[in-house]
Amino acid sequence: MVKEGYYFGVPPLALSGVGFLLHWHVSAVVLMLLALFVFSFFRDPERVIPSEPRAVVSPGDGRVVVVADEENEGRPGKRVSIFLAVWNVHVNRSPATGTITKLEYRPGKFLAAMRERASVENEQNVFTLSTDAGKMVFKQIAGLIARRVVSWKKAGDKVSRGERIGLVRFGSRVDVWVPNEAEILVKLGENVKGGSSVLARWPAKSVVNKTDGTSTVETDANLAATGKRS
């Protein structure tokens, strides 16, 4: 469980104990159930991170609600959007290995995260990630209930595929944008797991060996990423 779980879960648990001591049993049970829900919401299970160098993994648990063509800064590409219900794990993970070149917080609305407009209009953190294959973008998006996007990273940080990068509290959405050369592997309605489900395959750029002119392919530098929070 992430530390935020203790901040939100311990107070109702403590009040529940007081309620039992004062024989306010109904209130005490309600508070205990609330505490258990909070502890469950902030759970942070370990995940097996795929070692395939070309894999782009899901940044969050949930259901795929959008797979669509979409331009990003004039570049053609594809967007995958994933809705996180309140019962899903809400710790978010990096979809690929690389360097966060830009992290932009955008204040906004709190529309239901299922709605298409949420990707543009809701409060969100927008990560630009530079990888061996090129630039990709992913977002943490607040929803109707989730009112806080939390990043544990900053611009300039290096991240591994599946590494924990933050969370969104109480129901939300995550988006991933990749250029057209990436092959999308998921479909609408599919359930995915953050850090372990592969959303796409994205071939690394070919680089030329200056000594003999042969072409090699840049691959992931860390195939055994554990996904542990740094």
N, C-alpha and C positions, 0 to 999 in steps of 0.2 A: 504494500500500500504506500502511496506517496504521502509526503508529510502534510499536504493540505487536508488529507482525510482526518488527521488528528485534530486540526483546527476546527473543522466543521462537525466532527463526530463526537468528540469528548464532551462538549457542553451538554447536548441533550442526554448523553449517557449519564453524566453526573446528576443532572436534574431528575432523571428517572430514578436514580438511587435515593434521592431526597424524597421523591414521591412515594416510594415504597415505605420509607421510614415513617412518613406521615399518614400512611394508609390511603393515599390517593391512588388507588390501584389502576383505575382506568387511565388517568393521565400518565402514570408511570409506564404502563405498557405501551401507550402511544409514543412516548418519548424514546423508549427502548427500541421500538420498531424503526423510528426515524433514525436513530443512531446506527442501527444495523444496515439500513439502506445507504446511509452516507459512507460507511466503511466499505460496503460492497461497491458503491459507485467509484470510489477512489482506489480500487484494487489495481495492482500493477503486475500482472503475471509475466513470467519470462516467456520468450518466444524463440523458436528456432528460425534463425535468419537464413534465407536461401543463399547458397554460395555461388550460384550461377552469375558470372560477371555482368551479363547484360540485363539482369532482372531489375525492374522497378517495382518496389513493394508498396503495399497500401500504407498510408500514413496513419490510418485509424481503423478501428473495428466498426462494422456496420453493414448497410445494404447499399449497393450501387443504384443510384437514382438517375444518373445522367451519364451517357457516353455520347459525346458530340464533337463535331468539327468546330474549331474555334481559333481565331487568330490571336496572337499575343505580340504586341508591338510590331504589327505588320507581318509577322511570321505565321504561316499556316501551321496548324497543329491540332491536337485533340485534347479534350478535357474529360476527366472522369471525376464525378462527384459522388461522395459517399455520405449517407445520412447516419448519424450516430444517435440511437435511441437512448433513453435514460438508463436502460439496463446493460448497455454496451460498456466495454472498457473505454475510458476517455483519455488515457495517456496517448499522445501522438508521437509518431516516429518518423525519422527521415526516410524518404522513399529511395534514396540512392546515396552513394559515397561521393563526397565533394566538399566544396567550400561555400559557405553562405556569403554571397557577395552583397546581398541587400536584404534587409528586414524592415518592412514598412508596416506600421500600425495604422489602420484606417478606421476611424470611428464611423458609426453608422446606425442603422435600424436594428430591430430585433424581430424580424419576420420569422415565421415558422421555417425551420431549416430545410423542410421538405420542398419549399417553394423555389422555383427556378431563380427568382429575383434575389434570393438570399445570397447567391454567389457574388453579386455586385453591390447590393445595397446594405447588407448587414455589417456590423462590426467585425473586423478580421485582422489577422496578421498575415502578411504576404511575404513568403520566403522566395528569394531567387537563389538557385543552387547551381554552381558551376561544377560540372562533372567531366569525366574523360570523354563522354560522348557529346557534350555541349551543355547548353543552358536549359534548365527546367524551372518550373514555378509550382509551388504548392501553397495552400492556404489553410489556416485554422479559422473557422467561421462560427460566430456566435449564433444562437437560435432564439426561439421564443422564450424558452426557460433559461438556457445558458446565457449569462450576462457578462461573461468575463473570458477573454482569450488570454492564455498565459504561455509565454515563451521562456524556456530555460536557456536559450541560445541568443547570440548577438551576431551582427555582421562581422565577418572575418573568421568566425569559428569553422573549424573543419569537423565534419561529421561522417560517420560510417553508415552504411545501409542498415536500417532498422534501429538506429540509435534513438533513444528517447530525446525529444526536443521540446516538449511542453504538454499542455492539456487545455481542454475547454470544459468549463464546469456545467454540468447538468443539461445534456442534450445539445447537439451541435451538428456540424457538417465539416468535411474536409474536401478540398479540391486538389487535383493534380493536373498540370498541363505539361504535355510533352510535344515535341515537334512531329511532323508528319512521318518521319522515317521510323518512328517507334511503332511497334506492332501491339495493339491493344488486345489483351487476352481475356478480359472479363466482359460480362454482358449485363444488361439491365436486370435488376432483381436479385443478383448474385450477392451472397453474404461473404464478407471478407474479414480477415484478421490483420490488425496492424503489425507491420514488421515481418510477417510470414507469408501472406497471400501475395502472389505476383500479379500486378495489374498489367504490366507491359514488358516487352523485350525491346531494348534500345541498343543497337550496335554501337560500339565505341568507334571514334574516328580513327581512320588509318593514318599512320605517321610513317614518314620515309626515313630509313636508316641512312644517315649522311655518308657513312663509310662505304657501303656497297650498293646503295640505291634500292635495296629491297624494302618492301612494305611490311610493317608489323601492325598489330592492333593493340592499342592501349586497353588494358583491362583493369578491373577493380584491384586496388592495392590491398584491400583487406577482405579476404574471402571468408574469414571466420569471425565476423563481427558478432559480438554477444548482445548488442543492443542495450548495454547497461548505461544508465544515466551518469553523465560526467559532471 
